């Protein structure tokens, strides 16, 4: 009996559908709901209102279209460009809530990982740790941008400035325009 029931698959989200539902300001990276003909309740509550809330698990802005969660940056890209890249979309400045079209670029998973801003719990140069036995900063870099796989040892440095410089040069050589070389501030814990 159950095998005779047809399962209705959701159609693939298209730029046409997105433009039917939403207005987009690509310079600001914002979306607003468009009025819907014959839907006075929807229009009174949502039409003209901004779209998107921060997804607590990822930090990206997301919304719901046709009962499916979508990320705002991907919808801004689809609305503006008319297509979605097969790979990731990277936020150039690292701010997951800045969805302006000028802040987005297609990237592989590896390139996107190279541009991540991950706060550390300890101070010091990016890619380095202070070896208590030697008193020097040990510097490593991961070619894929993450902590998986084999790291490349860049050396031990007496000063944090020299360690930072070594990391920055290696990151720029390995990751090109996707290199993130600034050091995120350590996480501050509430007292």
Rosetta silent file (secondary structure, phi, psi, omega in degrees, C-alpha in Angstrom):
SEQUENCE: XXXXXXXXXXXXXXXXXXXXXXXXXXXXXXXXXXXXXXXXXXXXXXXXXXXXXXXXXXXXXXXXXXXXXXXXXXXXXXXXXXXXXXXXXXXXXXXXXXXXXXXXXXXXXXXXXXXXXXXXXXXXXXXXXXXXXXXXXXXXXXXXXXXXXXXXXXXXXXXXXXXXXXXXXXXXXXXXXXXXXXXXXXXXXXX
SCORE:     score description
SCORE:     0.000 S_00000001
   1 L     0.000  -45.502 -176.417    0.000    0.000    0.000 S_00000001
   2 H   -68.407  -27.951 -177.862    2.728    2.498    0.962 S_00000001
   3 H   -70.765  -12.183  179.045    4.721    1.912   -2.201 S_00000001
   4 H   -87.722  -11.430  179.316    1.904    3.389   -4.273 S_00000001
   5 L   -76.449  132.606  177.872    2.120    6.779   -2.547 S_00000001
   6 L   -83.673  133.855  176.842    3.988    9.353   -4.567 S_00000001
   7 L   -94.333  121.856 -179.661    6.618   11.286   -2.694 S_00000001
   8 L   -88.829  114.390  177.593    6.612   14.921   -3.715 S_00000001
   9 L   -82.234  144.574  176.259   10.145   16.233   -3.873 S_00000001
  10 L   -71.166  135.202  177.603   10.711   19.915   -3.338 S_00000001
  11 L   -67.298  154.081  178.311   11.715   21.631   -6.555 S_00000001
  12 L   -64.127  137.625 -179.916   15.218   23.067   -6.734 S_00000001
  13 L   -68.317  129.150 -177.889   15.339   26.675   -5.604 S_00000001
  14 L  -116.502  163.782  176.907   15.708   28.976   -8.600 S_00000001
  15 H   -64.335  -32.935  178.850   16.541   32.643   -9.029 S_00000001
  16 H   -62.179  -45.290  179.992   13.030   33.112  -10.403 S_00000001
  17 H   -65.566  -42.613 -179.998   11.465   31.758   -7.195 S_00000001
  18 H   -61.621  -44.247 -179.190   13.798   33.829   -5.013 S_00000001
  19 H   -70.051  -25.986  176.386   12.974   37.015   -6.951 S_00000001
  20 H   -69.423  -35.005 -174.978    9.267   36.223   -6.698 S_00000001
  21 H   -94.318  -28.855 -168.716    9.480   36.075   -2.895 S_00000001
  22 E  -132.838  148.140  166.228   12.197   38.559   -1.992 S_00000001
  23 E   -99.720  149.264 -175.739   13.637   41.961   -2.805 S_00000001
  24 E  -132.292  136.728  169.673   17.408   42.260   -2.524 S_00000001
  25 E  -110.355   95.275 -173.350   19.818   45.117   -1.890 S_00000001
  26 L   -65.142  -29.129  179.353   23.089   43.544   -3.084 S_00000001
  27 L   -67.674  -37.059  178.374   25.294   46.436   -1.897 S_00000001
  28 L   -92.255  -17.909 -179.303   24.062   46.031    1.672 S_00000001
  29 L    73.130   34.281 -178.487   23.482   42.285    1.388 S_00000001
  30 E  -115.269  152.778  177.315   19.959   42.488    2.735 S_00000001
  31 E  -123.965  145.248  173.008   16.732   40.761    1.765 S_00000001
  32 E  -134.134  148.137  178.911   13.128   41.827    2.414 S_00000001
  33 E   -70.160  136.366  175.319    9.895   39.927    1.840 S_00000001
  34 L   -85.418  151.984  174.469    7.881   41.039   -1.184 S_00000001
  35 L   -62.488  147.402  178.774    4.112   41.495   -0.873 S_00000001
  36 L  -114.294  122.189  179.568    2.105   38.467   -1.935 S_00000001
  37 L   -59.480  135.072  176.983   -1.071   39.008   -3.933 S_00000001
  38 L    75.801   12.363 -179.661   -4.149   37.652   -2.181 S_00000001
  39 L  -126.256   70.323 -175.207   -2.327   37.110    1.138 S_00000001
  40 H   -62.478  -34.029  179.613   -3.371   40.054    3.345 S_00000001
  41 H   -66.027  -45.002  178.230   -2.292   38.325    6.584 S_00000001
  42 H   -61.683  -48.050 -176.573    1.210   37.657    5.243 S_00000001
  43 H   -61.070  -39.639 -179.158    1.491   41.162    3.823 S_00000001
  44 H   -66.274  -36.275 -175.704    0.409   42.800    7.080 S_00000001
  45 H   -90.063  -37.327 -168.522    2.950   40.822    9.103 S_00000001
  46 L  -120.754  -29.561 -173.971    5.926   40.302    6.779 S_00000001
  47 L   -55.874  130.999  179.422    5.873   42.312    3.520 S_00000001
  48 L    81.071   -2.896 -178.686    8.732   44.821    3.369 S_00000001
  49 L   -89.032  148.943  178.931   10.351   43.437    6.525 S_00000001
  50 E   -64.668  151.860 -176.828   14.012   42.332    6.642 S_00000001
  51 L  -113.992  142.946  171.095   14.772   38.647    6.312 S_00000001
  52 L   114.229  135.887  174.532   17.279   36.540    8.194 S_00000001
  53 E  -137.169  152.377 -178.290   18.274   35.522   11.688 S_00000001
  54 E   -70.293  128.052  174.097   21.589   34.188   12.940 S_00000001
  55 L   -76.993  116.043 -175.038   21.783   30.387   12.924 S_00000001
  56 L   -64.148  -22.118 -178.433   23.206   29.637   16.389 S_00000001
  57 L   -83.896  -22.569 -176.729   25.026   26.519   15.178 S_00000001
  58 L  -121.719  -24.838 -176.066   26.922   28.212   12.310 S_00000001
  59 L    87.149   -6.017  177.809   26.807   31.986   12.844 S_00000001
  60 L   -83.180  153.233  171.761   25.457   32.526    9.311 S_00000001
  61 E   -75.625  138.413  178.204   22.219   34.415    8.626 S_00000001
  62 E  -139.255  164.369  177.746   19.469   32.086    7.459 S_00000001
  63 E  -146.270  174.210  179.636   15.830   32.170    6.415 S_00000001
  64 E  -114.977  125.358  174.344   13.099   29.741    5.471 S_00000001
  65 E  -127.382  125.458  179.441   11.898   29.416    1.866 S_00000001
  66 L    50.657   47.335  176.348    9.301   26.802    0.951 S_00000001
  67 L    62.917   25.491  177.898    9.739   25.086    4.335 S_00000001
  68 E  -135.084  134.133  177.728   13.491   24.707    3.892 S_00000001
  69 E   -68.276  138.261  177.218   16.297   26.619    5.617 S_00000001
  70 E  -134.877  149.553  176.337   18.504   28.671    3.299 S_00000001
  71 E   -88.561  136.315 -176.280   21.524   30.839    4.041 S_00000001
  72 H   -58.000  -43.111 -176.912   21.070   34.545    3.310 S_00000001
  73 H   -62.165  -35.405  178.540   24.463   34.936    1.602 S_00000001
  74 H   -71.623  -35.434  179.110   23.600   32.179   -0.891 S_00000001
  75 H   -71.788  -38.500  175.557   20.178   33.724   -1.568 S_00000001
  76 H   -60.220  -44.624  179.519   21.726   37.192   -2.090 S_00000001
  77 H   -62.496  -48.386 -179.038   24.144   35.600   -4.590 S_00000001
  78 H   -62.332  -42.985  179.372   21.352   33.677   -6.361 S_00000001
  79 H   -62.423  -42.367 -174.753   19.092   36.758   -6.462 S_00000001
  80 H   -80.568  -47.150 -173.766   21.886   38.967   -7.824 S_00000001
  81 H   -92.301  -25.374 -179.940   23.802   36.627  -10.136 S_00000001
  82 L    88.391    3.159  179.821   21.020   34.232  -11.138 S_00000001
  83 L  -153.454  161.329  175.602   23.042   31.098  -10.311 S_00000001
  84 L  -116.211  138.104  175.844   24.747   29.393   -7.374 S_00000001
  85 L   -69.646  150.769  177.904   28.321   28.118   -7.433 S_00000001
  86 L   -68.463  -28.930 -179.065   28.750   24.380   -6.867 S_00000001
  87 L   -91.552 -165.186  179.984   31.343   25.135   -4.202 S_00000001
  88 E   -73.423  165.700  166.913   31.176   27.335   -1.089 S_00000001
  89 E  -112.650  124.016 -177.384   30.683   31.080   -0.928 S_00000001
  90 E   -95.792  136.122  171.237   33.398   32.756    1.122 S_00000001
  91 E   -86.265  110.143 -173.188   32.832   35.923    3.163 S_00000001
  92 L   -55.978  -43.458 -177.556   35.963   37.889    2.253 S_00000001
  93 L   -85.549    0.149  177.930   36.048   39.886    5.502 S_00000001
  94 L    81.419   -5.167  179.688   35.221   36.816    7.607 S_00000001
  95 L   -86.990  108.715 -175.657   31.997   38.360    8.953 S_00000001
  96 L   -67.317  -12.199  178.810   29.311   35.718    8.385 S_00000001
  97 L   -99.763   -4.311  176.956   26.577   38.344    8.706 S_00000001
  98 L   -91.485   96.210 -174.536   28.026   40.668    6.026 S_00000001
  99 L  -102.090   19.968  178.234   26.219   39.342    2.946 S_00000001
 100 L   -63.177  144.107 -174.802   26.945   42.222    0.571 S_00000001
 101 H   -60.339  -31.765  179.072   27.685   40.898   -2.906 S_00000001
 102 H   -72.109  -13.381  179.619   31.111   42.588   -2.895 S_00000001
 103 H   -98.247    1.387 -177.302   32.007   40.564    0.215 S_00000001
 104 E  -113.023  143.296  175.237   31.169   37.178   -1.351 S_00000001
 105 E  -151.585  143.638  175.580   33.267   35.013   -3.653 S_00000001
 106 E   -63.559  142.680 -178.670   33.085   31.387   -4.787 S_00000001
 107 E  -153.073  149.466  171.738   35.631   29.223   -2.981 S_00000001
 108 L   -72.371  167.406  177.319   36.518   25.596   -2.534 S_00000001
 109 H   -57.709  -42.339  179.812   36.076   24.122    0.939 S_00000001
 110 H   -63.769  -45.677  178.662   39.840   24.394    1.456 S_00000001
 111 H   -61.945  -41.456  179.269   39.959   28.047    0.371 S_00000001
 112 H   -63.070  -40.280  178.430   37.019   28.855    2.626 S_00000001
 113 H   -65.298  -32.790 -179.822   38.774   27.175    5.571 S_00000001
 114 H   -65.982  -23.464 -176.233   41.911   29.236    4.931 S_00000001
 115 L  -101.553   11.107 -179.152   39.896   32.414    5.479 S_00000001
 116 L   -71.971  142.906  173.829   38.214   31.319    8.744 S_00000001
 117 L  -106.005  100.031 -178.223   38.418   33.557   11.780 S_00000001
 118 L  -110.424  113.532  179.657   38.658   31.181   14.686 S_00000001
 119 L   -67.697  139.404  177.217   39.136   32.831   18.064 S_00000001
 120 L  -101.631  161.025  179.794   41.750   31.171   20.236 S_00000001
 121 L   -89.335  -11.431 -178.720   41.701   30.864   23.966 S_00000001
 122 L  -119.703  146.938  176.652   45.356   31.829   24.298 S_00000001
 123 L   -75.822  166.034  177.232   47.146   34.999   23.203 S_00000001
 124 L   128.377  174.064 -178.045   49.998   34.951   20.742 S_00000001
 125 L   -66.603  150.748  177.345   50.701   34.863   17.030 S_00000001
 126 L   -64.037  135.912  178.506   48.434   32.948   14.704 S_00000001
 127 L    79.106    5.446 -174.992   49.716   29.423   14.002 S_00000001
 128 E  -125.651  156.037  171.418   52.133   29.572   16.940 S_00000001
 129 E  -140.498  148.505 -178.038   52.374   28.334   20.489 S_00000001
 130 E   -86.611  115.149  179.239   54.912   29.189   23.152 S_00000001
 131 E   -78.404  114.935 -175.886   56.995   26.136   23.998 S_00000001
 132 L   -66.696  -24.254 -179.245   57.619   26.342   27.756 S_00000001
 133 L   -74.025  -37.301 -176.604   60.779   24.209   27.513 S_00000001
 134 L  -103.029  -19.986 -176.253   62.558   26.433   24.982 S_00000001
 135 L    73.737   14.206 -179.985   60.782   29.767   25.572 S_00000001
 136 E  -113.034  157.191  177.192   60.359   30.083   21.799 S_00000001
 137 E   -85.109  119.081  175.079   57.291   30.314   19.594 S_00000001
 138 E   -87.709  130.244 -175.995   56.817   27.125   17.539 S_00000001
 139 E  -119.723  129.484  175.482   55.041   27.953   14.269 S_00000001
 140 E  -131.479  155.364  173.304   53.036   25.546   12.096 S_00000001
 141 E  -137.475  145.680  178.004   50.649   26.031    9.203 S_00000001
 142 E  -104.690  122.737 -176.674   48.101   23.655    7.731 S_00000001
 143 L   -57.088  -32.811 -179.201   47.960   23.682    3.915 S_00000001
 144 L   -86.819    1.534  177.975   44.190   23.085    3.924 S_00000001
 145 L    87.192  -14.984 -178.931   43.504   25.916    6.364 S_00000001
 146 L  -115.375 -174.588 -177.112   42.215   23.595    9.085 S_00000001
 147 L   -89.316    3.381  178.980   43.743   21.375   11.737 S_00000001
 148 L   -89.173  151.357  177.422   43.275   18.184    9.691 S_00000001
 149 L    84.886 -172.606 -176.181   46.056   16.578    7.748 S_00000001
 150 L   -81.762  130.971  176.271   49.781   17.159    7.904 S_00000001
 151 E   -90.500  162.480  176.087   51.030   20.518    9.120 S_00000001
 152 E  -108.373  123.763  178.781   54.118   22.273    7.864 S_00000001
 153 E   -80.334  125.499 -177.159   56.620   23.230   10.551 S_00000001
 154 E  -102.345   -8.143  177.129   57.872   26.789    9.994 S_00000001
 155 E   121.615  179.194  177.812   60.408   26.970   12.798 S_00000001
 156 E  -116.688  135.183 -173.875   60.927   28.283   16.325 S_00000001
 157 E  -129.127  143.036 -178.228   61.198   32.030   16.934 S_00000001
 158 L   -74.194  -30.598 -178.585   62.358   34.070   19.893 S_00000001
 159 L  -115.954  151.337  177.737   59.831   36.876   19.353 S_00000001
 160 H   -66.427  -31.377  179.477   56.126   36.808   18.686 S_00000001
 161 H   -64.623  -43.764  178.824   56.652   39.341   15.872 S_00000001
 162 H   -65.823  -38.956  178.341   59.066   37.018   14.038 S_00000001
 163 H   -64.652  -43.487  179.100   56.679   34.079   14.535 S_00000001
 164 H   -62.223  -43.482  179.841   53.767   36.141   13.201 S_00000001
 165 H   -62.190  -42.440  179.139   55.807   37.248   10.177 S_00000001
 166 H   -62.262  -42.330  179.007   56.775   33.638    9.378 S_00000001
 167 H   -65.569  -45.920 -178.277   53.137   32.557    9.544 S_00000001
 168 H   -59.768  -44.954  179.865   51.931   35.480    7.401 S_00000001
 169 H   -62.986  -42.918  179.487   54.493   34.810    4.666 S_00000001
 170 H   -67.314  -40.767  179.662   53.663   31.099    4.576 S_00000001
 171 H   -63.198  -43.715  179.574   49.899   31.766    4.575 S_00000001
 172 H   -65.788  -37.490  178.369   50.170   34.207    1.685 S_00000001
 173 H   -69.402  -40.667 -177.264   52.364   31.763   -0.283 S_00000001
 174 H   -79.801  -42.077 -169.197   50.074   28.784    0.378 S_00000001
 175 H  -107.968   -5.816  177.264   46.610   30.368    0.324 S_00000001
 176 H    55.267 -132.264 -176.209   47.013   33.405   -1.938 S_00000001
 177 H   -68.616  -11.022  179.211   44.037   35.780   -1.801 S_00000001
 178 H   -92.475    0.812 -178.784   42.258   33.457    0.659 S_00000001
 179 L   -68.604  129.936  172.403   45.006   33.815    3.284 S_00000001
 180 L  -110.286  112.885 -173.093   43.825   35.214    6.581 S_00000001
 181 L  -109.547  -13.289  179.286   46.872   36.474    8.392 S_00000001
 182 L   -71.734  151.581 -178.749   45.492   38.723   11.138 S_00000001
 183 L   -94.471  118.206  176.448   45.383   37.247   14.608 S_00000001
 184 L   -63.581  147.894  176.777   41.884   37.002   16.103 S_00000001
 185 L   -66.392  146.474  176.132   41.585   38.360   19.609 S_00000001
 186 L   -62.199  149.224  177.266   41.463   35.719   22.365 S_00000001
 187 L   -65.225  136.939  177.609   37.977   34.863   23.594 S_00000001
 188 L   -99.639  129.280  178.480   37.045   36.836   26.664 S_00000001
 189 L   -95.320  138.204  179.360   35.260   34.917   29.365 S_00000001
 190 L   -67.127  137.794 -179.060   32.630   36.661   31.453 S_00000001
 191 L   -86.589    0.000    0.000   33.715   37.124   35.042 S_00000001
